[in-house]
């Protein structure tokens, strides 16, 4: 049973086409599988990066809060010895009010009316002012 040459040619063409489609289907399948695989890896990396960034920023915020708390707790250790007096003087309403506050402090400190204030007079005057915590003025503070 010989087939017609045209039918044989058509059968051969159909077989070749099916093989080409299988080759293309294989290529497309490999392409999409690799595309999904690479896309999944990228998506996982993005999710991990976002999670790490959130974690690091919360650690930084926590460290910043701890540092601010420690600085506030230790502020009096590094503050100037006369900062409480200066903060009292900073609350003035006019230049004449500031001058009156300074004159009052000077009168309180200059107990011997010499027109000057020495280390002992200043130390005793600060003790009379009852600041809390107590202002401890050292001789080194006085000399600087």
C-alpha positions in Angstrom: 0.0 0.0 0.0 1.9 2.8 -1.3 0.9 6.2 -0.4 0.7 9.1 -2.6 3.9 11.1 -2.8 2.0 14.3 -1.8 0.6 12.5 1.3 4.0 11.3 2.2 5.3 14.8 1.9 2.5 16.2 4.0 3.1 13.5 6.7 6.8 14.3 6.8 6.0 18.0 7.0 3.5 17.4 9.9 6.1 15.2 11.7 8.8 17.9 11.3 6.4 20.5 12.5 5.5 18.4 15.6 9.2 18.0 16.4 9.8 21.7 16.0 6.8 22.4 18.3 8.2 19.9 20.9 11.6 21.7 20.6 9.9 25.1 21.1 7.8 23.8 23.9 10.9 22.4 25.6 12.6 25.8 25.2 9.6 27.7 26.5 9.2 25.4 29.5 12.9 25.7 30.4 12.6 29.5 30.0 9.6 29.9 32.2 10.8 27.5 34.8 14.1 29.4 35.1 12.2 32.7 35.0 10.0 31.6 38.0 13.1 30.2 39.8 15.1 33.4 39.4 12.1 35.5 40.2 11.5 33.6 43.4 15.1 34.1 44.5 14.8 37.8 43.8 11.5 38.0 45.7 12.9 36.2 48.7 15.9 38.5 48.7 13.7 41.5 48.7 11.6 40.2 51.6 14.7 39.3 53.7 16.2 42.8 53.0 13.0 44.5 54.1 12.9 42.4 57.3 16.6 43.0 58.0 16.2 46.8 57.5 13.3 46.8 59.9 15.3 44.9 62.5 18.4 47.1 62.1 16.3 50.3 62.4 14.6 49.0 65.5 18.0 48.2 67.0 19.3 51.6 66.1 16.2 53.3 67.7 16.6 51.2 70.8 20.3 52.0 71.1 19.5 55.7 70.5 16.9 55.6 73.3 19.4 53.9 75.7 22.1 56.5 74.8 19.7 59.4 75.4 18.6 58.0 78.7 22.2 57.4 79.8 23.2 60.9 78.8 20.2 62.4 80.7 21.1 60.3 83.8 24.8 61.3 83.6 24.2 64.9 82.6 25.0 66.3 86.0 28.4 64.5 86.0 29.6 66.4 82.9 27.7 69.6 83.4 29.5 72.7 84.6 29.6 73.2 88.3 27.7 76.5 88.2 25.0 75.4 85.7 22.2 75.5 88.2 23.1 79.1 89.1 23.4 80.0 85.4 20.0 78.4 84.6 18.5 80.6 87.4 20.1 83.7 85.9 18.8 82.7 82.4 15.2 83.3 83.6 15.1 87.0 83.3 12.5 89.3 81.8 14.6 92.4 81.1 18.2 93.5 81.2 17.4 95.4 84.4 15.9 92.2 86.0 19.1 90.3 85.0 21.3 93.0 86.6 19.2 92.9 89.7 19.6 89.1 89.9 23.4 89.3 89.4 23.7 92.1 92.1 21.7 90.0 94.5 23.9 87.0 94.0 27.0 89.2 94.4 25.7 90.6 97.7 24.9 87.1 98.9 28.4 85.8 98.0 30.5 88.9 99.1 30.0 88.4 102.9 33.0 90.6 103.9 31.9 93.5 101.6 35.3 93.7 100.0 33.9 94.2 96.5 35.3 90.9 95.3 34.3 87.3 95.8 37.0 84.7 96.7 36.8 80.9 96.6 35.6 80.4 100.2 32.9 83.1 99.9 31.5 81.6 96.7 31.6 78.1 98.1 29.7 79.2 101.3 27.3 81.3 99.2 26.4 78.3 97.0 25.8 76.2 100.0 23.4 78.8 101.4 21.4 78.7 98.1 20.2 75.1 98.8 20.5 73.7 95.3 19.7 70.1 94.9 21.9 68.3 94.2 24.3 70.4 96.2 26.7 72.4 94.1 30.2 71.3 94.9 32.7 73.8 93.6 36.3 72.6 93.7 39.4 74.7 93.8 40.1 73.5 90.2 36.7 74.8 89.1 37.4 78.1 90.7 40.8 78.5 89.1 39.4 77.6 85.6 
